[in-house]
Amino acid sequence: MSSLRKEIILLLAAVFLLVLGACIVGTILTPYAESLGAGGVVIGAMAGSLYIVRLFVGTPIGRLADRRGTLAVLRYSLMLYPLVAVAYWLAGNVPVLIAARLLHGLASAMMLPMAMAYMGEVSPAGREGYYMGLYNTVTMVAGGVGPQAATIIAARYGNRATFFTLFVFALLSLVIFLLLRRREERRDTSRQSAAVREPLCTRELLRNRGLLAVCSVNMAFAVISCLMGFFFILYPPTRGISLVLTGTIIAVYNVTSGLAQIPLGRFADRYDKFRQILGAGIATAAILVFFPFVSHGWAMMLLMAVLAVCSAVLLSASSACATILGRSAGMGSTMGFLGTANSVGMALGSLVLSLMPQRFGIESLFYLAAGITLGCTLLFAALWKLQDPARRGELENRAVAPEG
């Protein structure tokens, strides 16, 4: 096994543990906040506070990574995560719990985009989709396992035991990172030092039409993730589907999306990324419209699997484009900027989707998500075509590099 592959395995192991721990904690935060006396509005503010922090700090952190190096910023994040777990553990009232959530937002704004930036830095030209597919698989599988693990831990040891789980996983991730850092120091550091550059200012990032196009895809994917993660669970019971089968349907989305990332990443490396994103965005919007017309559990599960594949194409192709763009705009700045777009999508998606069922019925969730996805896809296409033709050609289709 090559030295680079060992480093990637170490990084992905650290990311998996942190995402798993964060998802375990996130699953029980609502019932835990309710036990502290929090109401609906306060719970919504608590849930959204993480994305609000990421919204404001994502781009500056990315620019810092281009100055100091992605691994340096990633180290700060991994040092914060044990403190996040301790803050959750000490949260005996709602204000402290919200403060812990804000600190969690800062740590996650440094961790996930910087891990993506590192994967982008080490990916060979023409294999961006495959390398980002590895990263996407790890995060999505961890996100799928987390809720089930949380219910087992909370049922056996209580809600607060999940905070201790995050603490242990955070320490393990920090140890793994130190091993990664030591391996990096023993290697030729020319690649890492080349990634450290004077970052683009926010105004320059906003003028990058290719980056803005990928941002629109990120926002669409964030809304879909918000729908599947927070609101879909409300729909199947209205069709007489049991809660157990509902959980299985949601798991189908997470597992299928995760397992599809690596083969779809290879596909993104070989074929026109623009057409992949455009076709997948339109197909995803169309599939969402069909959900209100499906009443049987197994049919809904099949439709969910198709949706997972289409949205996975959206993610894999856009991730490959983001990596290519990052080589000229700065990998840290690019991933931080895209993290900001994702946070906008999650924050607005949570707010807008939460208002729909009471006023327009539960089915309106799917129509709204479909409309947002279609709108973001068309915006992507318009911004993409405004790029320089030579740059478009480079992004849409790249020759596949040799293995290694």
Phi, psi and omega in degrees: 000132182291160180298321181297317180297322177297321178295319179296319179298318179298314180298313183294328176296317178296317179296316180302314181297318181291316179296318178299313179297319180294321179291325177298314178293315183300327182295324185260001183297320181296307177297328179292318178296321177297324178293339177269001178096011181284143177260186185300314182295316181295319178297319177297318178296321179296314181295319182281343183299325179299316183286331177293318177298313180297328178299317185274330187256350185302308182293314176301322178294321177298319178293323176298321180296326178289337176274316188259343185104142184295322181292328178296314179291323178299324178299317178301319181297313183293334175285335180281328188299319174300325177292325176299314180298319179295320180298318176298318181298323182277355185286093178264359177213170186294316180302319179292324179295319177294321177298320177297321179294322177296318177296322177298321178298320178295315180296317182290329177295332178272329188280299187296310180297325181286327174295319176297319180297320179297316178299323178293322181293323184272349183285131177292154177300131181092355179234027182297319182297319180296313182292319178289333174297322176300313180297313181298322179299314181298313183292323182286323177294318177299319178294331178282325181283328186307308181300320179294318178297322181296317181295324179292314181295314182295321181293325184272322188238355181101160184299321185291341178296336178293330178293321177295323177299315178299320179299313180296314180296323179295319178295318178298319179296321179295318177297316178298319179297320179297324174295318178298315181297321180294321178294321178298318183293332180280341181273170172296123187270011184298323181295315182293318181292329178293332181285341180276117188212167175289117187286156174289147176284166183300324179297320178293322177297321181290342178269354181277102187294325177297318179294319177296324178298314179294326176301320180295324176293319178300320179294320178297315181295326178296319179295318178297317178298321178296317178298313183287326185279328188241330192245335184300328183300340180282338190277306185306320178301334177289347177253015178079015180270134184294160180294326179295314178293326176300315177299323178294320179298317178295320179298325178300319179298310183296313184292314181297316179299316182294313182292335182280345190296317183292309177296325179288330174297317176298320179297319180296327179290335188262334189233170185303114183289326179299313180294324178299313182293315181298311181295318181292324179295315179294317180295320179298316179298319180295319181294321179300325180294332183284338186303318180297346181263003181251128183242345183262140186301314183290325176293321178294323178295319178296316179297323179295322179296318178295318177300319181299318180294315181296315179291332176292323174299317179303314183289315185294315181292320180290326177295320177297317178298319180299320180295317179296316178297325182296335181292335179256327182270350187102119186296317180295314180298319181296310182291324176295319179295318178292326175297324176296316178298319178298320179293323175300314180297318180292316182294310180292322179298315179300317183292309185291315182294328180292336181272343189287312188302319183293328184267325187235002180095158184296331181295335183296338177303316183288320179295319180293314179299321178296317179297317179295317180298315179296316180298316179293325179294317178293324176296319175304312182298318181295314180294323181298318183287345178278354178287166173299133183305321180295320179293322177300315181298322178295322183283324188287325185209121180238145176293144182281129179282159178295160176296148176141000000 
